[in-house]
Amino acid sequence: MAKKVLLLYGGFSAEREVSISSKNDIAAALKSKGYDVIEHDLTDVAAFLEVLRTQKPDVVYNGLYGNWGEDGEIQGLLDMLQIDYTHSGVRASVLGMDKRLTKLVAAQNGVKVARGLSMSAAEYAQWRQSSEAFFPHVVKPVADGSSVGVYIIKNADEAAKVKYDDGKMPVLVEEYIAGRELTTACLDGKACAVTELKAQNEFYDYEAKYTSGKTQHILPAEVSPEVRATCYRYAETMHKALGCNMVSRCDFRYNDKDGVVLLEINTNPGMTALSLVPEQAKYIGVSFADLCDMLVQKAACRKR
C-alpha cells in the first residue's frame, strides 16, 4: 500500500500565496513517486485536526511558509499528535525563524554576521531620530520570511518613511552589507552549491524572489575557491548547529572588505518553480521528485 502523505499548504502568514503557488508541483512530484497524496489548505485548525483524524496520514508534508508554518507552531502540534512531518523540528524552526536567535547561534559557532540591534517597531521610530542611529542600515521583522517588510535605509529621510502596522512588533536593525548576494543550500547536512543572485530590484526582495525574470541565478557562482569554501562551511555549520532535518538554505552577502556575512537561514526553503533549493539539488543530480521523496523519507517527529 502506498504511503499516505498529507500535503499541508496555504496557512495564515504573509507567505500564504507562495505556499499555494508551490503545492501543485510538490503534489505532482510526490504522486510520481507513488505516494497517496491528500492536499489540505490550512485555513482552520479544527478542520485540519479533523482531516488528520479521518485520513490518518503516515506523513505530513509541511508546505507552509512564514509564521505558523516554519516557526515551530505546526511542528509542535504534530509532535504532540505524534505524526511525522517533513523539514525541521521545533528547535531548528524557532531558531531559524527568529533572526535574533539565528545571529546568536551563528556568532557562537564562528559564522560572521552583521552588527545589529533588536527593538520594537515603535522603538525604531525613536531610534532612527537619535544620535545612536547609523546609516546605511537594514530594518526587518525579527520573524518573517520572503523579505516581507525589509527596508534598506540610506539616510534619516528614508528612515522616516518606514512604517509597521504593529508598533510592538520586534524588528532587527542591522548594518547594511554591500556586495554580492550568495546562497547555499544544504541537503542532508551537505552543502550543494553557491548561487549568486542578481536582482533587477535593489535587493533580493519578495518581488525578485517570486516574479519570473526579475532575478538572474548564476549557478555556480563565479567566486573564488576560498569564498565557496566559506559559504559551504557556514551553511553546514548552521544546519548542524540548529539541528535542521534534511534541507536548509543560508543566504549571504559578500564583498572583499567584509568577506562572507550570513544574512539568515531558511529551515523550510521555498519549493516553487523559481526556488533555489530545487535548482541547486538539480545541479548536483537530484531531481525535484527525488528531493520531495527524500523529504518524505526523512520525515520525523519528536517521539515521547
GICOR-V527143 format. One record per backbone hydrogen bond with DSSP energy under -1.0 kcal/mol. NH is the residue of the N-H (numbers start at 1). CO is the residue of the C=O. E is the energy in kcal/mol with one decimal. If there is no record, write none. Layout:
# GICOR-V527143
NH_CO_E + NH_CO_E
This chain:
# GICOR-V527143
5_36_-2.8 + 6_59_-2.7 + 7_38_-3.1 + 8_61_-2.5 + 9_40_-2.3 + 16_13_-1.4 + 19_15_-2.0 + 20_16_-2.4 + 21_17_-2.2 + 22_18_-1.0 + 23_19_-1.0 + 26_22_-1.7 + 27_23_-2.8 + 28_24_-2.4 + 29_25_-2.2 + 30_26_-2.5 + 31_27_-2.5 + 32_28_-2.0 + 34_31_-1.8 + 35_30_-2.1 + 36_3_-2.1 + 38_5_-2.8 + 40_7_-2.7 + 42_9_-2.9 + 43_41_-1.1 + 48_44_-1.9 + 49_45_-2.6 + 50_46_-1.9 + 51_47_-2.1 + 52_48_-2.3 + 53_49_-2.2 + 54_50_-2.6 + 55_51_-2.9 + 56_52_-1.6 + 58_4_-1.9 + 59_4_-1.7 + 60_84_-2.5 + 61_6_-2.5 + 63_8_-2.0 + 63_61_-1.3 + 69_66_-1.9 + 70_66_-2.7 + 76_72_-2.2 + 77_73_-1.8 + 78_74_-2.2 + 79_75_-2.1 + 80_76_-2.2 + 81_77_-1.9 + 83_78_-2.3 + 85_300_-1.8 + 86_60_-1.9 + 93_89_-2.2 + 94_90_-2.8 + 95_91_-2.4 + 96_92_-2.6 + 97_93_-2.1 + 98_94_-1.9 + 99_142_-2.5 + 102_98_-2.4 + 103_99_-1.9 + 104_100_-1.7 + 105_101_-2.5 + 106_102_-2.7 + 107_103_-2.7 + 108_104_-2.1 + 109_106_-1.1 + 110_107_-1.2 + 111_106_-2.7 + 117_173_-2.8 + 119_171_-2.2 + 121_169_-1.6 + 122_167_-2.8 + 124_120_-2.2 + 125_121_-1.6 + 127_123_-3.0 + 128_124_-2.7 + 129_126_-1.2 + 130_127_-1.8 + 133_130_-1.0 + 137_153_-2.6 + 138_174_-2.8 + 139_151_-2.2 + 140_172_-1.8 + 142_170_-2.2 + 148_145_-1.9 + 150_147_-1.3 + 151_139_-2.5 + 153_137_-3.4 + 159_155_-1.9 + 160_156_-1.7 + 161_158_-1.2 + 162_159_-1.5 + 169_166_-1.3 + 171_119_-3.7 + 172_140_-3.2 + 173_117_-3.3 + 174_138_-2.8 + 175_115_-2.6 + 176_136_-1.6 + 180_254_-2.8 + 182_252_-2.0 + 183_195_-1.9 + 184_250_-2.4 + 186_248_-2.9 + 187_190_-2.8 + 188_246_-4.6 + 190_187_-1.4 + 192_185_-2.8 + 195_183_-2.5 + 196_218_-2.2 + 197_181_-2.6 + 198_216_-2.6 + 200_214_-2.9 + 205_203_-2.3 + 209_205_-2.3 + 210_206_-1.8 + 211_207_-1.2 + 214_211_-2.0 + 216_198_-2.6 + 218_196_-2.8 + 221_194_-3.0 + 223_221_-1.8 + 228_224_-2.4 + 229_225_-2.4 + 230_226_-2.0 + 231_227_-2.5 + 232_228_-2.5 + 233_229_-2.8 + 234_230_-3.0 + 235_231_-2.6 + 236_232_-2.6 + 237_233_-2.3 + 238_234_-2.5 + 239_235_-2.3 + 240_236_-2.1 + 241_237_-2.8 + 242_238_-2.3 + 243_239_-1.0 + 244_239_-2.5 + 247_245_-2.3 + 248_186_-1.6 + 249_266_-1.7 + 250_184_-2.8 + 251_264_-2.6 + 252_182_-3.4 + 253_261_-2.2 + 254_180_-2.0 + 255_259_-1.2 + 259_255_-2.5 + 261_253_-2.9 + 262_112_-3.0 + 263_251_-3.3 + 264_251_-1.2 + 266_249_-2.9 + 275_272_-1.6 + 280_276_-2.7 + 281_277_-2.9 + 282_278_-2.3 + 283_279_-1.6 + 284_280_-1.3 + 285_282_-1.6 + 286_281_-3.0 + 291_287_-2.5 + 292_288_-2.4 + 293_289_-2.3 + 294_290_-2.6 + 295_291_-2.0 + 296_292_-1.9 + 297_293_-2.7 + 298_294_-1.8 + 299_296_-1.4 + 300_85_-2.2
